[in-house]
Amino acid sequence: MPKTNYMHFHKISCIIIDDEENDRALFKDRIERYFSDTLEIKGFAASVKDGVELIKKTDPDIVFLDIVMPIENGFKLFDYFPMYKFEVIFVTSFKHYAIDAIKYSALDYLIKPINFIQLSETLLRFKRNRHANSSQKRIEAFIYNFNNGVDMGMKVAFPIMDGYQMEKLNDIIYCEGDGNYTKVHLGDGRVLLVSRTLKDVEELLFSQYFFRIHKSFLVNMNYVKSFSRMGKEVQLDNAVKLPVSTRKHEEFLNVLTKWRKIQGNLKS
């Protein structure tokens, strides 16, 4: 496998915080074998406490941070840094919901064991998205979403072209897929262009209040005004009409039936 060439890009300094010695050694081997021209390892730490000291000593560009560690998990690292400029890339063996939360807050992450493709894509993302204070904003957004869970009064951090936009879930009327982007239509008439696919946004908004009626549309059930069986379309409170796919028709009817028992105001 040839080494990655990042033209006109300075060598990236990094540290690795991971309590597993074997994982540290394997990651070190991957970096030295394939990315020695791109990454410079400044040191290793086996705990958050040691990692804090290593960060202060080496001032790295990137911190590769394990999540599940004894004494303090990886998230505790941020308690020690009121302000920071390093980028954080989480490294974990687990693919549970926390990883989705990290992803939708636009934090980079790697699944163990690290492979060439994963790390290549991550470094390219680092190169594209390197901005002052961007790492701290993304981490704060993730921790907010992670700690608060999903309810209609909470705000979710949506990744947009030049940063992040916080919006309340119940201000979202519907979401419209547009290739690798999603248009989030809000109650005040704004349309937010989110740099995630509709599938990603659907998982971010995972809740009984949202339903995927079509490959291109995700609706907030609070805003469904009526449903036409004949036309197979819904009308929302803002008068917008959206199609319900044949594949989703029966499932949507079942959801409507349950929803009508709660709300008592849907027409069909």
C-alpha positions in Angstrom: 0.0 0.0 0.0 1.6 3.3 -1.1 2.0 6.1 1.4 -0.6 8.9 1.2 0.7 12.1 -0.4 -0.9 15.3 0.9 0.6 18.1 -1.2 1.2 21.5 0.3 0.1 20.3 3.7 2.4 20.4 6.7 3.1 17.2 8.7 0.4 16.7 11.3 1.4 16.2 14.9 -0.7 13.8 16.9 -0.9 11.9 20.2 -2.8 8.7 20.9 -4.8 8.2 24.2 -5.8 4.6 24.7 -5.7 2.3 27.7 -5.1 -0.8 25.6 -1.4 -1.4 24.9 -2.0 -3.7 22.0 -4.3 -1.1 20.3 -1.7 1.6 20.8 0.9 -0.6 19.2 -1.3 -1.5 16.3 -2.3 2.1 15.6 1.4 3.1 15.8 2.3 0.4 13.3 -0.5 1.6 10.9 0.7 5.2 11.1 4.4 4.4 10.6 3.7 2.0 7.7 1.3 4.1 5.7 1.3 7.7 7.0 4.8 8.5 8.2 5.0 11.3 5.6 1.7 12.8 6.9 1.5 12.1 10.7 4.1 12.7 13.4 3.3 10.9 16.7 4.3 13.0 19.6 3.5 10.5 22.3 1.1 8.0 23.8 -1.0 8.0 27.0 -2.9 5.2 28.7 -5.4 7.5 30.6 -7.1 10.8 30.4 -5.0 12.2 33.2 -1.8 11.3 31.3 -3.3 12.5 28.1 -3.9 15.9 29.6 -0.2 16.3 30.5 0.9 15.0 27.1 -1.3 17.5 25.3 0.1 20.4 27.4 3.6 19.2 26.7 3.3 18.5 23.0 0.5 20.8 21.7 -0.7 18.3 19.0 -2.8 19.1 16.0 -4.8 15.9 16.5 -5.7 13.8 19.6 -6.8 10.3 18.8 -8.9 9.5 21.8 -10.4 6.2 23.0 -13.8 6.5 24.6 -14.1 3.6 27.0 -11.3 3.7 29.5 -11.1 3.0 33.2 -11.2 5.7 35.9 -12.2 8.4 33.4 -13.8 7.9 29.9 -12.6 9.9 26.9 -15.2 12.6 27.3 -13.7 13.7 30.6 -10.7 15.0 28.7 -12.7 18.2 27.8 -13.2 19.0 31.5 -9.5 19.8 31.7 -9.5 22.3 28.7 -11.8 25.3 28.9 -10.3 26.3 25.6 -8.5 24.2 23.1 -7.4 24.2 19.5 -6.5 20.6 18.8 -8.8 18.4 16.8 -10.2 15.3 18.4 -10.8 12.0 16.6 -12.5 9.4 18.7 -11.3 5.8 18.4 -13.5 3.0 19.7 -14.4 -0.7 19.3 -18.1 0.0 19.8 -20.7 0.9 17.2 -23.6 1.8 19.5 -25.7 5.0 19.5 -22.9 7.1 20.9 -21.0 6.7 17.7 -24.0 8.0 15.7 -24.2 11.0 18.0 -20.6 11.7 17.4 -21.0 11.3 13.7 -24.0 13.6 13.4 -22.2 16.3 15.4 -19.5 16.1 12.7 -16.8 14.7 14.9 -14.5 12.3 13.2 -14.2 8.8 14.6 -12.5 5.5 13.8 -13.6 2.0 14.5 -10.9 -0.4 15.8 -9.0 -2.0 14.3 -7.9 1.1 12.3 -7.4 0.4 8.6 -5.8 2.4 5.8 -9.0 3.6 4.2 -10.5 4.8 7.5 -7.5 6.9 8.4 -7.0 8.2 4.9 -10.6 9.5 4.8 -10.2 11.0 8.3 -7.1 12.9 7.4 -8.7 14.3 4.2 -11.6 15.5 6.3 -9.2 17.0 8.7 -7.5 18.9 5.9 -10.8 20.2 4.5 -12.4 21.2 7.8 -9.5 22.7 9.7 -10.7 26.0 11.1 -10.0 28.0 14.3 -12.2 26.9 17.2 -14.1 24.4 14.9 -13.1 21.4 17.0 -14.3 22.9 20.3 -17.7 23.9 18.7 -18.2 20.4 17.3 -17.3 18.7 20.6 -19.6 21.0 22.6 -22.4 20.2 20.2 -21.9 16.5 20.5 -21.8 16.6 24.3 -25.0 18.7 24.4 -26.8 16.2 22.2 -25.4 13.2 23.9 -26.2 14.4 27.4 -29.7 15.7 26.7 -31.1 12.8 24.6 -33.9 13.3 22.2 -37.1 15.2 23.0 -39.0 17.8 21.0 -37.9 20.7 23.1 -34.2 20.1 22.8 -32.0 21.7 20.2 -29.9 19.6 17.8 -26.7 20.7 16.2 -26.9 20.5 12.4 -23.7 20.7 10.4 -24.0 23.4 7.7 -21.6 24.7 5.2 -19.7 27.2 7.5 -20.3 25.7 10.9 -23.2 24.4 13.0 -26.8 25.6 13.5 -28.8 24.8 16.6 -32.5 24.2 16.0 -35.3 22.9 18.2 -36.7 19.5 17.0 -40.3 20.8 17.1 -39.4 23.7 14.8 -38.7 21.2 12.0 -41.7 20.7 9.7 -40.1 18.3 7.3 -36.7 17.4 5.8 -36.0 16.9 2.1 -33.2 14.8 0.8 -31.0 16.4 -1.9 -28.1 14.1 -2.7 -25.4 14.4 -0.1 -27.3 17.2 1.5 -30.6 17.7 3.3 -32.9 20.7 3.3 -34.5 21.2 6.7 -37.7 23.1 6.4 -38.5 25.1 9.6 -41.7 26.6 11.0 -40.6 30.2 10.5 -40.1 29.6 6.7 -36.3 29.2 6.8 -34.7 26.3 4.9 -31.5 25.0 6.4 -29.0 23.2 4.1 -27.4 20.5 6.1 -24.3 18.7 4.9 -25.6 15.2 5.7 -27.8 12.7 3.7 -31.4 12.4 4.6 -30.6 8.9 6.1 -28.1 10.5 8.4 -30.6 13.2 9.4 -33.3 10.6 10.0 -31.1 8.7 12.4 -30.2 12.0 14.1 -33.8 12.9 14.6 -34.8 9.3 15.7 -38.0 9.9 17.5 -41.7 8.8 17.4 -42.4 12.3 16.1 -40.6 11.9 12.7 -41.5 9.4 10.0 -39.8 8.7 6.6 -42.8 8.8 4.2 -40.6 8.7 1.0 -37.0 8.2 0.0 -36.8 12.0 -0.3 -39.0 13.2 2.6 -39.0 12.9 6.4 -42.0 14.6 8.2 -42.7 15.8 11.7 -45.9 14.1 12.6 -46.9 17.2 14.7 -47.3 19.1 11.4 -49.3 16.5 9.4 -52.7 18.1 8.7 -54.3 15.5 6.4 -53.6 12.4 4.4 -55.1 11.4 1.0 -55.4 7.7 0.5 -56.3 8.2 -3.1 -53.6 10.6 -3.9 -51.1 9.0 -1.5 -49.9 12.3 -0.2 -49.8 14.3 3.0 -50.6 17.9 3.5 -48.7 19.7 6.2 -49.8 22.7 8.3 -47.9 25.0 6.0 -50.0 23.8 3.0 -47.1 21.8 1.5 -48.1 18.5 0.0 -45.7 15.6 -0.1 -45.9 12.1 -1.6 -46.1 8.9 0.4 -44.3 6.1 -1.3 -46.1 2.9 -2.1 -43.6 1.0 0.1 -44.3 3.2 3.0 -48.1 3.5 2.6 -49.3 0.7 4.9 -46.7 1.6 7.6 -47.7 5.2 7.5 -51.3 4.3 7.8 -50.5 2.4 11.0 -48.5 5.3 12.4 -51.4 7.7 11.5 -53.9 5.5 13.3 -51.8 5.5 16.5 -51.0 9.2 16.2 -54.7 10.1 15.7 -55.6 8.3 19.0 -53.1 10.6 20.7 -53.7 13.9 18.8 -57.4 13.4 17.7 -57.0 16.0 14.9 -55.7 14.3 11.8 -57.9 13.8 8.8 -57.5 11.0 6.3 
